[in-house]
Structures are given as C-alpha cells and as structure tokens.
Amino acid sequence: MHNLIVQGKILYWGTSEWNAQQITEAHGIAKQFGLTPPTMEQPEYNLFRREKIEKDYLPLYDKFGLGTTIWSPLASGILTGKYSKGIPADSRLNLENYQWLKEQFDNAEGRSQIKIADKLKKLAVDLGVSVHHLALLWCAKNENVSTIILGASRLEQLKDNLQVIDKKLDFTDDIIEKIEAIVQSKPVPDKTF
C-alpha cells in the first residue's frame, strides 16, 4: 500500500473490520519501517452495532487521526421499518444469495431489533423525519464518522437516503436520551478513558 501511495496511484489506504489492536500494530509497523500507515477504518456502525466506533477506537482518533467510513447504517434495513410486518417480497432477504442475512433476522436478536425500530419510528414521526433518516442523521452526528456508505438496492432508495443531506435535526440531549432509552445499546466506556 505504501508503494502505491509513493507511485501516486492511491492517496491513502485503510482497513475494514480491523480491531483497535490490529490498527495500532499496523501503525507501529509502518513507523518502524518508514511506511504509510492506514488512515481510515471501515467498520459496521448503527444504533445496534456501536462498540468499535464509540469504545474500541476512542484512543485511535486522536493518536492516529483515524477516520471511519461506516457501513450498514440502517442495520441491513431493520432501521427502515420495512420488516415490521415480515419480509417484503421484493426484499433482498428473499434472494438466494442473502439467505445468511435472512437467518440473522429470524432469531431473538433480530426480532428484538425490529421491535426497537418500530419504537424508533414513533419517535421519528414526532420529530418530523422518517425512521431511516433518523438513523442516518444519528450516525452522521457522531464526530468520529467521516463517511457513511449507503447500501441501497434500488435507485429510489438511494435518492431517498440522499435527501437526509437536506434534513436538519438538532440532536438535543433530550432527543439523544429518548433514542438511548429506546435502543439501550450505548457501550460502557473503559475506565481508562
């Protein structure tokens, strides 16, 4: 990766789903051998998957200037509310190659997350946004999120998700507390921070 940067073929490089120790080790090796370290990480991040961004990587943001390009901000569609009444016929979960994802929905955790999304939907309506826009805005609110990858499977989904750019939602402490009360997924920080 360092050689590609030196050759001008890429501007930077990053990792995907590495843990904090692996990223730290990569920086140590890069420093030891005069190489370019990774500058970003691509973790899953949404209201249900928060550990890496909000806990594990905390020392890395300042120490290395780590940026993040998150994926699955809508928790594979759960945070759109579309699975409230089962799996729609046109859902990717009905495609043969996505059986593994369908299995994730068909368990206690998946059903619990769908119920949480339904509760979030009520809050979102009160705030004047859709539940998936609320979830995207919540992700973007985190100062350690550099970029959000949208996983739309249809053009209209992408257009709708991009409308969030024009939406303004002031995440007051009250709104954050309401979201946290519904989701109850905030990681407990280590005592060393």
VOPAGU-2260 file (C-alpha; in pm, 1 decimal, decimal comma):
REM VOPAGU-2260
SITE   aa  ch    i         X         Y         Z
SITE  MET   A    0       0,0       0,0       0,0
SITE  HIS   A    1     289,0     235,0      78,9
SITE  ASN   A    2     437,6     179,5    -267,6
SITE  LEU   A    3     104,0     259,3    -433,7
SITE  ILE   A    4      91,4     588,5    -242,8
SITE  VAL   A    5     451,4     675,3    -335,7
SITE  GLN   A    6     371,4     595,4    -701,1
SITE  GLY   A    7      72,7     831,3    -686,1
SITE  LYS   A    8    -173,0     553,5    -768,7
SITE  ILE   A    9    -369,3     599,0    -446,9
SITE  LEU   A   10    -391,1     880,8    -193,7
SITE  TYR   A   11    -429,4     674,0     123,4
SITE  TRP   A   12    -527,3     330,5     239,8
SITE  GLY   A   13    -749,6     188,2     507,2
SITE  THR   A   14    -869,5    -124,4     675,5
SITE  SER   A   15   -1206,4    -293,8     706,8
SITE  GLU   A   16   -1336,6    -452,2    1025,3
SITE  TRP   A   17    -997,3    -446,9    1196,3
SITE  ASN   A   18    -992,3    -419,5    1571,0
SITE  ALA   A   19    -811,3    -141,9    1758,9
SITE  GLN   A   20    -512,2    -362,9    1834,0
SITE  GLN   A   21    -462,9    -454,0    1467,9
SITE  ILE   A   22    -479,0     -88,6    1363,6
SITE  THR   A   23    -233,4       7,5    1638,3
SITE  GLU   A   24       3,9    -269,1    1529,2
SITE  ALA   A   25     -19,6    -152,9    1165,8
SITE  HIS   A   26      77,5     197,9    1275,1
SITE  GLY   A   27     367,9      61,0    1477,8
SITE  ILE   A   28     499,9    -144,1    1186,8
SITE  ALA   A   29     457,3     149,9     947,6
SITE  LYS   A   30     651,2     375,0    1184,1
SITE  GLN   A   31     924,3     114,6    1235,2
SITE  PHE   A   32     983,4      65,3     862,4
SITE  GLY   A   33     905,0     417,1     736,6
SITE  LEU   A   34     582,4     312,8     564,1
SITE  THR   A   35     247,7     487,2     525,0
SITE  PRO   A   36       1,1     367,3     790,2
SITE  PRO   A   37    -373,0     322,3     733,7
SITE  THR   A   38    -566,5     645,6     774,9
SITE  MET   A   39    -919,2     507,6     791,2
SITE  GLU   A   40   -1118,8     206,5     903,2
SITE  GLN   A   41   -1443,2      70,5     758,5
SITE  PRO   A   42   -1649,2     -76,3    1044,8
SITE  GLU   A   43   -2015,5    -159,8    1072,9
SITE  TYR   A   44   -2189,0     115,4    1269,0
SITE  ASN   A   45   -2552,9     173,7    1350,2
SITE  LEU   A   46   -2778,2     202,4    1653,3
SITE  PHE   A   47   -2728,0    -168,9    1723,2
SITE  ARG   A   48   -2353,2    -201,6    1644,6
SITE  ARG   A   49   -2162,9      68,1    1830,0
SITE  GLU   A   50   -1870,7     -91,1    2018,1
SITE  LYS   A   51   -1589,4     -22,7    1772,6
SITE  ILE   A   52   -1672,6     339,3    1689,7
SITE  GLU   A   53   -1782,1     450,6    2036,1
SITE  LYS   A   54   -1548,3     246,4    2254,3
SITE  ASP   A   55   -1272,2      41,0    2094,5
SITE  TYR   A   56   -1135,9     308,3    1861,6
SITE  LEU   A   57   -1156,1     602,0    2107,3
SITE  PRO   A   58    -779,8     627,1    2163,7
SITE  LEU   A   59    -710,2     596,0    1790,0
SITE  TYR   A   60    -897,4     905,7    1674,1
SITE  ASP   A   61    -657,1    1146,1    1841,9
SITE  LYS   A   62    -347,5     926,4    1843,0
SITE  PHE   A   63    -352,6     845,7    1469,4
SITE  GLY   A   64    -617,4    1080,5    1327,3
SITE  LEU   A   65    -820,8     772,9    1238,3
SITE  GLY   A   66   -1115,7     836,0    1009,5
SITE  THR   A   67   -1408,2     598,9     959,5
SITE  THR   A   68   -1617,0     501,0     660,2
SITE  ILE   A   69   -1908,5     318,5     817,0
SITE  TRP   A   70   -2128,6      57,5     655,2
SITE  SER   A   71   -2476,5     -74,6     737,5
SITE  PRO   A   72   -2604,2     247,3     899,6
SITE  LEU   A   73   -2958,4     110,5     863,9
SITE  ALA   A   74   -2870,8    -229,5    1014,7
SITE  SER   A   75   -2935,7    -421,5     692,6
SITE  GLY   A   76   -3271,8    -248,3     654,1
SITE  ILE   A   77   -3404,8    -303,7    1006,6
SITE  LEU   A   78   -3386,9      70,6    1075,3
SITE  THR   A   79   -3606,6     145,4     775,2
SITE  GLY   A   80   -3904,3     -15,4     944,7
SITE  LYS   A   81   -3975,7    -229,9     638,9
SITE  TYR   A   82   -3954,3    -557,9     832,5
SITE  SER   A   83   -4220,0    -467,2    1088,6
SITE  LYS   A   84   -4475,4    -693,3     924,6
SITE  GLY   A   85   -4240,4    -959,6     791,8
SITE  ILE   A   86   -4008,1    -973,2     495,0
SITE  PRO   A   87   -4143,1    -792,0     186,8
SITE  ALA   A   88   -4146,7    -996,9    -133,5
SITE  ASP   A   89   -3910,3    -754,2    -308,3
SITE  SER   A   90   -3658,1    -752,8     -22,9
SITE  ARG   A   91   -3300,5    -867,5     -77,0
SITE  LEU   A   92   -3362,8   -1113,4     205,9
SITE  ASN   A   93   -3568,9   -1317,9     -38,5
SITE  LEU   A   94   -3276,5   -1350,3    -278,5
SITE  GLU   A   95   -3091,0   -1681,1    -277,3
SITE  ASN   A   96   -2750,7   -1522,8    -208,6
SITE  TYR   A   97   -2881,6   -1342,9     100,9
SITE  GLN   A   98   -3002,4   -1645,4     296,0
SITE  TRP   A   99   -2729,1   -1576,0     554,4
SITE  LEU   A  100   -2877,2   -1231,3     615,5
SITE  LYS   A  101   -3230,6   -1366,0     636,4
SITE  GLU   A  102   -3114,6   -1604,1     909,4
SITE  GLN   A  103   -2992,9   -1304,1    1111,6
SITE  PHE   A  104   -3347,4   -1168,5    1117,3
SITE  ASP   A  105   -3502,1   -1499,6    1215,5
SITE  ASN   A  106   -3377,9   -1511,4    1574,0
SITE  ALA   A  107   -3448,1   -1341,6    1906,3
SITE  GLU   A  108   -3198,5   -1059,3    1846,9
SITE  GLY   A  109   -3337,4    -982,2    1501,0
SITE  ARG   A  110   -3696,5    -978,9    1624,5
SITE  SER   A  111   -3595,8    -756,7    1917,1
SITE  GLN   A  112   -3424,8    -512,1    1682,3
SITE  ILE   A  113   -3735,7    -495,1    1463,5
SITE  LYS   A  114   -3943,9    -405,8    1771,0
SITE  ILE   A  115   -3691,6    -137,9    1864,9
SITE  ALA   A  116   -3708,7       2,2    1510,3
SITE  ASP   A  117   -4088,4      23,8    1546,4
SITE  LYS   A  118   -4046,1     227,9    1866,1
SITE  LEU   A  119   -3788,1     449,7    1696,7
SITE  LYS   A  120   -4034,1     503,4    1411,7
SITE  LYS   A  121   -4281,9     660,3    1655,3
SITE  LEU   A  122   -4010,6     894,4    1786,4
SITE  ALA   A  123   -3902,9     981,8    1432,1
SITE  VAL   A  124   -4260,2    1074,0    1335,5
SITE  ASP   A  125   -4278,4    1303,3    1640,3
SITE  LEU   A  126   -3953,7    1467,5    1522,3
SITE  GLY   A  127   -4082,4    1509,1    1166,5
SITE  VAL   A  128   -3846,7    1263,1     995,6
SITE  SER   A  129   -3862,2     903,0     880,0
SITE  VAL   A  130   -3702,0     634,7    1095,4
SITE  HIS   A  131   -3429,6     564,2     838,4
SITE  HIS   A  132   -3346,7     934,3     814,0
SITE  LEU   A  133   -3330,4     946,9    1193,9
SITE  ALA   A  134   -3084,8     653,8    1190,0
SITE  LEU   A  135   -2868,7     813,2     918,3
SITE  LEU   A  136   -2869,0    1151,4    1092,3
SITE  TRP   A  137   -2776,9     980,7    1419,7
SITE  CYS   A  138   -2476,6     815,0    1252,7
SITE  ALA   A  139   -2368,6    1140,8    1090,2
SITE  LYS   A  140   -2394,7    1320,4    1424,5
SITE  ASN   A  141   -2100,1    1119,2    1559,3
SITE  GLU   A  142   -1789,0    1333,8    1507,8
SITE  ASN   A  143   -1583,1    1018,0    1452,7
SITE  VAL   A  144   -1786,9     913,7    1148,7
SITE  SER   A  145   -1616,1    1051,2     839,0
SITE  THR   A  146   -1828,9     888,6     569,4
SITE  ILE   A  147   -2144,8     677,6     552,6
SITE  ILE   A  148   -2180,0     403,0     292,7
SITE  LEU   A  149   -2540,4     369,7     179,8
SITE  GLY   A  150   -2642,4      19,6      75,7
SITE  ALA   A  151   -2945,0      97,0    -136,0
SITE  SER   A  152   -3055,6    -180,9    -368,8
SITE  ARG   A  153   -3280,0      43,8    -580,3
SITE  LEU   A  154   -3232,2     394,0    -722,3
SITE  GLU   A  155   -3534,4     531,0    -535,3
SITE  GLN   A  156   -3384,4     411,3    -206,1
SITE  LEU   A  157   -3059,4     589,9    -281,9
SITE  LYS   A  158   -3240,5     911,6    -375,7
SITE  ASP   A  159   -3445,6     892,4     -57,2
SITE  ASN   A  160   -3138,3     828,2     159,3
SITE  LEU   A  161   -2955,5    1120,6      -0,1
SITE  GLN   A  162   -3242,0    1352,3      99,6
SITE  VAL   A  163   -3107,1    1328,5     453,0
SITE  ILE   A  164   -2837,9    1577,2     345,8
SITE  ASP   A  165   -3103,2    1848,5     333,7
SITE  LYS   A  166   -3264,6    1748,3     662,3
SITE  LYS   A  167   -3168,9    1929,2     973,9
SITE  LEU   A  168   -3232,3    1770,3    1308,8
SITE  ASP   A  169   -3089,8    1924,1    1620,1
SITE  PHE   A  170   -2988,3    1628,3    1832,0
SITE  THR   A  171   -3050,4    1785,4    2168,5
SITE  ASP   A  172   -2964,2    1594,3    2484,2
SITE  ASP   A  173   -3336,7    1524,0    2519,5
SITE  ILE   A  174   -3356,5    1356,4    2176,8
SITE  ILE   A  175   -3038,8    1156,8    2239,5
SITE  GLU   A  176   -3180,8    1039,7    2573,4
SITE  LYS   A  177   -3506,1     932,6    2405,5
SITE  ILE   A  178   -3313,6     736,5    2141,4
SITE  GLU   A  179   -3092,7     576,1    2406,9
SITE  ALA   A  180   -3396,4     484,5    2618,3
SITE  ILE   A  181   -3544,0     300,3    2321,4
SITE  VAL   A  182   -3229,8     135,7    2186,9
SITE  GLN   A  183   -3032,5      78,5    2508,2
SITE  SER   A  184   -2716,9      -9,5    2315,5
SITE  LYS   A  185   -2467,1     253,6    2424,3
SITE  PRO   A  186   -2133,0      88,6    2504,1
SITE  VAL   A  187   -1991,1     133,7    2850,7
SITE  PRO   A  188   -1656,9     312,4    2814,6
SITE  ASP   A  189   -1343,5     163,9    2966,8
SITE  LYS   A  190   -1239,7     324,5    3292,6
SITE  THR   A  191    -905,4     420,1    3139,3
SITE  PHE   A  192   -1061,1     691,8    2919,4
